[in-house]
Protein backbone atom coordinates (compact mmCIF):
# COMPACT_ATOMS: atom_id res chain seq x y z
CA UNK A 1 0.00 0.00 0.00
CA UNK A 2 1.53 3.39 -0.98
CA UNK A 3 1.92 5.97 1.78
CA UNK A 4 1.38 9.73 1.75
CA UNK A 5 1.52 12.43 4.40
CA UNK A 6 -0.40 15.59 5.19
CA UNK A 7 0.90 18.55 7.21
CA UNK A 8 -1.55 21.37 7.87
CA UNK A 9 -1.97 24.61 9.79
CA UNK A 10 -4.44 23.69 12.51
CA UNK A 11 -5.36 27.30 13.34
CA UNK A 12 -6.79 27.88 9.86
CA UNK A 13 -10.28 26.41 9.36
CA UNK A 14 -9.77 26.03 5.61
CA UNK A 15 -6.57 24.04 6.09
CA UNK A 16 -8.26 21.78 8.68
CA UNK A 17 -11.23 21.11 6.41
CA UNK A 18 -9.11 20.41 3.34
CA UNK A 19 -6.78 18.14 5.34
CA UNK A 20 -9.72 15.97 6.40
CA UNK A 21 -11.14 15.85 2.88
CA UNK A 22 -7.75 15.01 1.37
CA UNK A 23 -7.13 12.26 3.92
CA UNK A 24 -10.47 10.63 3.06
CA UNK A 25 -9.75 10.93 -0.67
CA UNK A 26 -6.36 9.24 -0.36
CA UNK A 27 -7.64 6.44 1.88
CA UNK A 28 -10.53 5.75 -0.52
CA UNK A 29 -8.06 5.35 -3.39
CA UNK A 30 -5.90 2.86 -1.49
CA UNK A 31 -3.30 5.06 0.16
CA UNK A 32 -2.05 4.87 3.73
CA UNK A 33 -2.09 8.38 5.21
CA UNK A 34 -0.09 9.99 8.04
CA UNK A 35 -1.52 13.25 9.34
CA UNK A 36 0.20 15.89 11.48
CA UNK A 37 0.22 19.65 12.06
CA UNK A 38 2.96 22.14 11.33
CA UNK A 39 3.35 22.88 15.05
CA UNK A 40 6.14 20.30 15.29
CA UNK A 41 8.30 22.44 13.02
CA UNK A 42 8.03 25.49 15.26
CA UNK A 43 11.17 25.47 17.35
CA UNK A 44 10.02 27.70 20.17
CA UNK A 45 11.63 30.56 22.03
CA UNK A 46 14.23 30.64 24.76
CA UNK A 47 13.52 31.89 28.23
CA UNK A 48 15.45 35.00 29.26
CA UNK A 49 17.15 33.10 32.07
CA UNK A 50 17.94 30.04 29.91
CA UNK A 51 19.35 31.02 26.50
CA UNK A 52 18.94 27.54 24.96
CA UNK A 53 16.04 25.30 23.97
CA UNK A 54 17.83 22.55 22.11
CA UNK A 55 15.82 20.33 19.76
CA UNK A 56 18.07 18.15 17.55
CA UNK A 57 17.30 18.56 13.85
CA UNK A 58 16.49 14.89 13.19
CA UNK A 59 14.07 14.74 16.16
CA UNK A 60 11.54 16.98 14.42
CA UNK A 61 10.54 14.33 11.85
CA UNK A 62 6.94 13.25 12.68
CA UNK A 63 6.16 9.59 13.33
CA UNK A 64 5.47 7.68 10.11
CA UNK A 65 7.06 10.27 7.82
CA UNK A 66 9.93 8.11 6.62
CA UNK A 67 11.72 7.10 3.42
CA UNK A 68 8.81 4.79 2.49
CA UNK A 69 6.50 7.78 2.09
CA UNK A 70 5.97 8.67 -1.59
CA UNK A 71 5.09 12.31 -0.95
CA UNK A 72 3.50 14.69 1.52
CA UNK A 73 1.17 17.65 1.11
CA UNK A 74 1.43 20.80 3.22
CA UNK A 75 -1.65 22.98 3.62
CA UNK A 76 -1.06 26.54 4.84
CA UNK A 77 0.85 29.70 4.10
CA UNK A 78 4.57 30.30 3.75
CA UNK A 79 5.12 29.92 7.51
CA UNK A 80 3.58 26.44 7.49
CA UNK A 81 5.71 25.51 4.47
CA UNK A 82 8.88 26.59 6.30
CA UNK A 83 7.87 24.58 9.38
CA UNK A 84 7.03 21.54 7.24
CA UNK A 85 10.43 21.48 5.59
CA UNK A 86 12.12 21.63 8.99
CA UNK A 87 10.09 18.54 9.86
CA UNK A 88 10.53 16.57 6.64
CA UNK A 89 13.87 17.53 5.08
CA UNK A 90 15.85 14.90 7.07
CA UNK A 91 13.50 12.16 5.78
CA UNK A 92 13.86 13.19 2.12
CA UNK A 93 10.08 13.19 1.56
CA UNK A 94 9.08 15.58 -1.27
CA UNK A 95 6.39 18.16 -0.49
CA UNK A 96 3.46 19.44 -2.52
CA UNK A 97 2.88 22.94 -1.16
CA UNK A 98 -0.74 24.18 -1.23
CA UNK A 99 -1.58 27.78 -0.37
CA UNK A 100 -4.35 28.43 2.15
CA UNK A 101 -2.70 31.65 3.36
CA UNK A 102 -2.04 35.06 1.85
CA UNK A 103 1.25 35.60 -0.02
CA UNK A 104 1.99 31.96 -0.83
CA UNK A 105 5.39 32.78 -2.31
CA UNK A 106 6.66 29.26 -1.61
CA UNK A 107 3.53 27.36 -2.61
CA UNK A 108 3.00 25.40 -5.82
CA UNK A 109 -0.79 25.42 -6.10
CA UNK A 110 -4.02 26.65 -4.52
CA UNK A 111 -6.85 24.89 -2.71
CA UNK A 112 -9.24 25.25 -5.67
CA UNK A 113 -6.67 23.46 -7.87
CA UNK A 114 -5.93 20.69 -5.39
CA UNK A 115 -8.10 17.90 -6.97
CA UNK A 116 -6.29 18.19 -10.32
CA UNK A 117 -2.93 18.54 -8.58
CA UNK A 118 -3.47 15.39 -6.53
CA UNK A 119 -4.34 13.39 -9.64
CA UNK A 120 -0.98 14.31 -11.14
CA UNK A 121 0.96 13.65 -7.94
CA UNK A 122 -0.64 10.24 -7.31
CA UNK A 123 0.18 9.33 -10.92
CA UNK A 124 3.79 10.42 -10.44
CA UNK A 125 3.46 13.21 -13.03
CA UNK A 126 5.70 15.76 -11.39
CA UNK A 127 9.30 16.90 -11.02
CA UNK A 128 11.27 17.49 -7.84
CA UNK A 129 13.14 20.76 -7.33
CA UNK A 130 15.77 20.70 -4.60
CA UNK A 131 16.62 23.90 -2.77
CA UNK A 132 19.43 24.60 -0.34
CA UNK A 133 18.72 24.59 3.38
CA UNK A 134 21.02 25.85 6.10
CA UNK A 135 22.19 24.18 9.27
CA UNK A 136 22.28 26.73 12.10
CA UNK A 137 24.22 25.84 15.25
CA UNK A 138 24.96 27.81 18.41
CA UNK A 139 28.07 26.89 20.38
CA UNK A 140 29.70 27.83 23.63
CA UNK A 141 33.29 26.82 23.03
CA UNK A 142 32.84 23.25 21.69
CA UNK A 143 29.47 22.57 23.33
CA UNK A 144 26.45 22.56 21.02
CA UNK A 145 23.65 24.58 22.64
CA UNK A 146 21.03 24.92 19.91
CA UNK A 147 20.47 23.91 16.29
CA UNK A 148 17.88 24.28 13.55
CA UNK A 149 17.25 23.78 9.85
CA UNK A 150 16.58 26.89 7.83
CA UNK A 151 15.15 27.41 4.34
CA UNK A 152 15.01 31.22 4.16
CA UNK A 153 17.40 32.98 6.51
CA UNK A 154 19.12 33.21 9.86
CA UNK A 155 19.11 36.61 11.54
CA UNK A 156 21.09 37.83 14.55
CA UNK A 157 19.95 41.22 15.79
CA UNK A 158 19.99 43.46 18.81
CA UNK A 159 17.25 43.46 21.40
CA UNK A 160 14.92 46.46 21.60
CA UNK A 161 16.24 49.49 23.44
CA UNK A 162 19.87 48.44 23.08
CA UNK A 163 22.59 50.08 21.03
CA UNK A 164 24.16 49.08 17.73
CA UNK A 165 25.87 45.69 17.64
CA UNK A 166 29.30 44.65 16.48
CA UNK A 167 30.01 41.31 14.81
CA UNK A 168 33.13 39.50 13.71
CA UNK A 169 32.18 37.35 10.72
CA UNK A 170 34.41 34.69 9.20
CA UNK A 171 33.48 33.13 5.84
CA UNK A 172 35.30 29.90 5.05
CA UNK A 173 39.07 30.37 5.30
CA UNK A 174 38.92 34.06 4.46
CA UNK A 175 40.02 36.74 6.89
CA UNK A 176 37.34 37.82 9.39
CA UNK A 177 35.44 41.04 8.77
CA UNK A 178 34.01 43.45 11.34
CA UNK A 179 30.45 44.67 10.92
CA UNK A 180 28.71 47.37 12.94
CA UNK A 181 24.96 47.17 12.38
CA UNK A 182 21.60 46.46 13.99
CA UNK A 183 22.06 42.84 12.92
CA UNK A 184 23.19 40.48 10.17
CA UNK A 185 21.32 38.10 7.87
CA UNK A 186 22.66 34.93 6.29
CA UNK A 187 20.28 33.91 3.53
CA UNK A 188 19.78 31.16 0.98
CA UNK A 189 18.70 31.99 -2.59
CA UNK A 190 15.15 31.04 -1.51
CA UNK A 191 15.38 33.57 1.32
CA UNK A 192 16.74 36.30 -0.93
CA UNK A 193 13.12 37.38 -1.58
CA UNK A 194 12.28 37.49 2.15
CA UNK A 195 13.99 39.52 4.91
CA UNK A 196 17.21 39.90 2.90
CA UNK A 197 15.28 41.68 0.15
CA UNK A 198 13.85 44.16 2.66
CA UNK A 199 17.42 44.82 3.89
CA UNK A 200 18.52 45.74 0.31
CA UNK A 201 20.06 42.38 -0.52
CA UNK A 202 19.98 41.14 -4.14
CA UNK A 203 17.40 38.74 -5.51
CA UNK A 204 19.10 35.42 -6.30
CA UNK A 205 17.54 32.78 -8.53
CA UNK A 206 17.07 29.48 -6.67
CA UNK A 207 19.41 27.30 -8.71
CA UNK A 208 22.59 29.28 -8.01
CA UNK A 209 24.82 27.56 -5.38
CA UNK A 210 25.47 30.64 -3.25
CA UNK A 211 24.56 32.23 0.07
CA UNK A 212 24.48 35.89 1.00
CA UNK A 213 25.45 37.95 4.04
CA UNK A 214 23.41 41.13 4.52
CA UNK A 215 24.04 43.72 7.28
CA UNK A 216 20.89 45.28 8.75
CA UNK A 217 21.12 49.10 8.91
CA UNK A 218 24.95 49.11 8.86
CA UNK A 219 26.90 52.06 10.26
CA UNK A 220 29.21 52.23 7.25
CA UNK A 221 28.90 53.08 3.58
CA UNK A 222 31.24 50.15 2.91
CA UNK A 223 29.00 47.50 4.50
CA UNK A 224 26.97 45.95 1.72
CA UNK A 225 25.45 42.57 0.94
CA UNK A 226 28.01 39.91 0.05
CA UNK A 227 27.29 36.84 -2.11
CA UNK A 228 29.60 33.84 -1.75
CA UNK A 229 29.74 30.10 -2.53
CA UNK A 230 27.48 27.91 -0.42
CA UNK A 231 30.39 25.52 0.19
CA UNK A 232 31.89 28.03 2.63
CA UNK A 233 30.62 27.97 6.22
CA UNK A 234 29.99 31.19 8.11
CA UNK A 235 31.01 31.72 11.72
CA UNK A 236 29.67 34.73 13.60
CA UNK A 237 31.21 35.97 16.85
CA UNK A 238 29.34 38.64 18.83
CA UNK A 239 31.73 41.51 19.51
CA UNK A 240 29.42 43.33 21.87
CA UNK A 241 28.67 42.95 25.59
CA UNK A 242 24.93 42.90 24.97
CA UNK A 243 22.84 39.76 24.64
CA UNK A 244 21.61 39.24 21.06
CA UNK A 245 18.65 37.39 19.56
CA UNK A 246 18.91 34.80 16.77
CA UNK A 247 15.82 34.13 14.65
CA UNK A 248 15.50 31.32 12.09
CA UNK A 249 12.97 31.70 9.26
CA UNK A 250 11.14 34.35 11.27
CA UNK A 251 9.78 31.75 13.68
CA UNK A 252 12.24 30.33 16.17
CA UNK A 253 14.63 32.20 18.36
CA UNK A 254 17.35 31.77 20.94
CA UNK A 255 19.64 34.14 22.75
CA UNK A 256 23.24 34.61 21.68
CA UNK A 257 25.53 35.62 24.52
CA UNK A 258 28.90 37.37 24.15
CA UNK A 259 30.78 34.10 24.79
CA UNK A 260 28.83 32.18 22.12
CA UNK A 261 29.50 31.66 18.42
CA UNK A 262 27.09 30.82 15.60
CA UNK A 263 28.01 28.51 12.73
CA UNK A 264 25.97 28.57 9.52
CA UNK A 265 26.57 26.12 6.69
CA UNK A 266 24.80 24.37 3.85
CA UNK A 267 22.76 21.48 5.24
CA UNK A 268 23.07 17.93 4.01
CA UNK A 269 19.25 17.95 3.81
CA UNK A 270 17.76 19.87 0.86
CA UNK A 271 14.16 21.05 0.67
CA UNK A 272 12.44 18.89 -1.98
CA UNK A 273 9.58 20.74 -3.70
CA UNK A 274 7.09 18.90 -5.91
CA UNK A 275 6.67 20.87 -9.13
CA UNK A 276 3.67 20.24 -11.37
CA UNK A 277 5.03 22.47 -14.10
CA UNK A 278 8.42 23.83 -15.07
CA UNK A 279 9.49 26.32 -12.36
CA UNK A 280 9.36 29.94 -13.59
CA UNK A 281 10.97 32.12 -10.96
CA UNK A 282 10.55 35.43 -12.82
CA UNK A 283 6.81 34.83 -13.19
CA UNK A 284 6.53 34.35 -9.43
CA UNK A 285 8.51 37.55 -8.83
CA UNK A 286 6.16 39.41 -11.12
CA UNK A 287 2.93 37.97 -9.64
CA UNK A 288 3.89 38.15 -5.96
CA UNK A 289 6.27 41.14 -5.75
CA UNK A 290 5.48 43.16 -8.88
CA UNK A 291 8.98 42.78 -10.34
CA UNK A 292 9.39 44.11 -13.88
CA UNK A 293 6.01 45.86 -14.05
CA UNK A 294 5.89 49.23 -15.85
CA UNK A 295 6.75 52.06 -13.47
CA UNK A 296 4.48 54.50 -15.31
CA UNK A 297 0.82 53.74 -16.00
CA UNK A 298 0.11 54.03 -19.72
CA UNK A 299 -3.41 55.38 -20.31
CA UNK A 300 -5.28 53.74 -23.16
CA UNK A 301 -7.56 56.72 -23.81
CA UNK A 302 -4.84 59.01 -25.21
CA UNK A 303 -2.15 58.64 -27.82
CA UNK A 304 1.33 58.78 -26.28
CA UNK A 305 4.17 60.51 -28.21
N, C-alpha and C positions, 0 to 999 in steps of 0.2 A: 504494500500500500504506500503510495507516495505521500510525502509529508510537507506541509506548508506552515508558515507562522504568520501571526497577525500581532502587530504592536500598534496601540492606539492611545490617543490623548483622552483620558477618562474624565476630564473636566469639560469636555466639549460634547454636548448632546448628539450632534451630528456624527462625530467620530464613534461614539458608543453605539449608536443605532446601526451605522454602516458596518462596524466590526461584527455585530451579531448577525446581520444579514449575510455578510461575506463568509462567516464561519459556517452557517447553515448551508450556503451554496456549495462550499468546498466539500463538506461532509457528504452531501447528497450526490456529489459526483465521484465519490470514492477516495477522497483525500483524508488523511489524518491531519488534524489541526492543533497547533499549540497557540494559546492566546495569552498575551501579557500586556501590561501598560508601559508607557514610556517613563514611568516614575523611576524604574530601576536604573535608568541612565543618568538621572540627576544626582550629582555627586555630593551635594550638600554644602554647608558652610561651616567654617571653623568657629569655635567659641573664642571670645577675646582672650580668655585665660589659657586656652589650649590651642596653639596655632596649627594643629594637624588633625585631619580626619581621614585616615589612610584607608582607601579601598583599592586593593590590587586590581589592575586592569582586567585580568582574565576572570575575576570573580563576578563581574557584572553580567556575564552571559546568562540569560534566563534558562531555567530547566527545560530540556527538550529541544532547544535551539542549537543543534549540533551539525556536524558535517553531512549527516544523512538528510537534512532538510533541503528541498529543492530550491525554495525561495521563501521570502517573507514579504509581507505588505505592511507599510507603516501609514497610519491614518492620522493626520494632524497638520500643523504648520511647520515652519522651518525649525523651531525649537524642538519639536517632537522628532523630526528627522535627525537632528544632531544627537539627541539622546539615544535614538535607536541605533545609530552607527557606533556609539560608544558601547552599546550592549552587544552588538552582533559582529563587529569587525573581527574580533579574535576567532570567531567560528567560521568565517569565510562565507557566510550565507548572503547571497545577493538580495537587495531590497528594491521593491517597487514602491516608490514614494508617491502618495496620493494627498493632494492638498485639500484640507478642510479648514484652513486658516485664512490668512489675509494675503501677505506678499507671495508666499509659495515659491521663492526663488530657487529652492533646491528640489522642488517636486517635479515629477515627470508627467502626472496627469491629474484630472479633477474627479470629484465624486460622480458627476453626471456622465463621465466617460469610463467609469470603473467596469461595468459589465463587458464592454468590448475589450478593455485592457486585460481583464482576467482571462478572457478566451485566448488571447495571444500568449499570455504568460504560461497558462496551463498547457498550451500546445508547444511551448518552447520557442516561440517566434519572437525572440528578443536578442539584444546584444548586452554585454556587460561592460560598463565603463568603470575603470578603477581610478580612484583619486587618492592623492597623498593624504595621510593622516600624520599627526605629530604625537610623539610620546613626550609628555611633560613630567619632569621629576624634580622634587624639592629635596635637597640634601642639607644635613648639618654635618660637616666634615664628610665621612664616608657612610653615614647612616641615612638610609632612605626614609623620608618622613611622609611623603605624599606623592601620588602619581595619578595621571589621567590621560585618556586618549582625547585627541582634539582634531576636528575637521576644519574649522575656520581659523581660529587664532587664540593665542595666549597673550594676556595683557598683564603687565605689572604696573600698578599706578599708586599714587599717594592716597592716603586717606583724606577725607574732607577736613578742612581747617588746618592742614599742615602745609609746610612750605614746599618749594620745588625739590625734586629728588635728583640724586646723582647715581649713575650706574656705570659699572665697568663691564663691557660686553666683549666677549672673546668668540670669534667665529672660526671654527676649525683650528688650524695651526697658525692663523694670522695673528698679528700683534693686537692686543686689546685696545679698545677705543673707549673714551670717556664721553658720556652723554648726560647733559643736564636738561631735564624735561619733567613734565607732569607724570610721564610714564613711558613705557615702550611696548610695542606690539611686535610679536613674531607671528607671521601669517603664512598660510598655504596659498596656492593659487585660488582655491575655492574661496578662501576667506578674504581675498583681495577685493571683493565686492561688498564686504561687510564693514567692520569697524575700521580696517586699514584704509578703505576708500574715504571714509569720513575724515580720516587724519591725513588726507592728501597723498596717500600711497597710490601707486599705479595699479591699473586693472591688468591682471595677468590671466591669459587663457589657461584653462585647466590642464592641458597636456604638457605644459612646459615644466621640466624637473627642477624647479627653483623654489626658494622661500624668500620672504622679505622681512626686513627689520624696519619698523617705522617709529620714530620718536613722536610722542604726543606733546604738542605745544612746546617745542624745544626752545631753549634760551640761547640760540646761536643760529646765525644765517647759514652756517656750514652744516648743520644737522639736517640731513634729508633722508628719505627712504632709500634703503640699500637692498638690491636684489642679488642673491647669491645661490650657488648650487645647493640642492637639497641633500647632498651627500655630506655636507659640513655641519656638524653639531654646533649649537649655540650655548654658551655658558654665560649666565648673567649673575654678577656679584653686586648686591646693594652697596653703595658707597655713601650711605647716609645713616645717621643714627635713628631715624624714624622707622617704625614698623610700616611695611608696605602690604598691599593686597594684590593677590594674583587671581585672575579670573580666566576660566577656560570656556570658550564658546559662549560667553555671556551668561553662564548658568551656574558654574561651580566656583568656589573660591576658597583660598586658604591664605593665612598670613605668612609673609616673608619677613623674617627678622634679620637684623644686620649681620649676624653670623651665618646665615644660610646662603646657599647658592642654588640657582635654578638651571637645569640642563634641558634643552629642547633639541630634539632630533627627529628625523623621519622615522615613523613607526614601521615595524615589520608587517603591520596589519593595514592594508588599504581599505578604503570605503568602496564597496562594490555596488554601483547603481545599475538597476535594470533600465535599459533604454528601449523603448518601443519604436523609435525612429532615430535616424542619424542625428546625433547631438549637434545643435546649432547655437553656439554660445552667443554670437552677435545678435541673433534674434531675441534671445532671452534678455540681453542687455537692453535692447530697444523696447521690448514689451514691459519689462519690470522697472527699469531705471531711466527710460527715455533717451538712451544713448543714440547719437546720430540723427536725432530729429531736427528739422529746420528751426533755427533760432529766431526767425522772423516769420510771422504768420503771413501767408500770401493770399490776399482776398481774391475771390473768384469773380466778384462783380465789377472789377475795373481792370483795364489793360495795363500791365506793368511795362516800364520802358525796357 
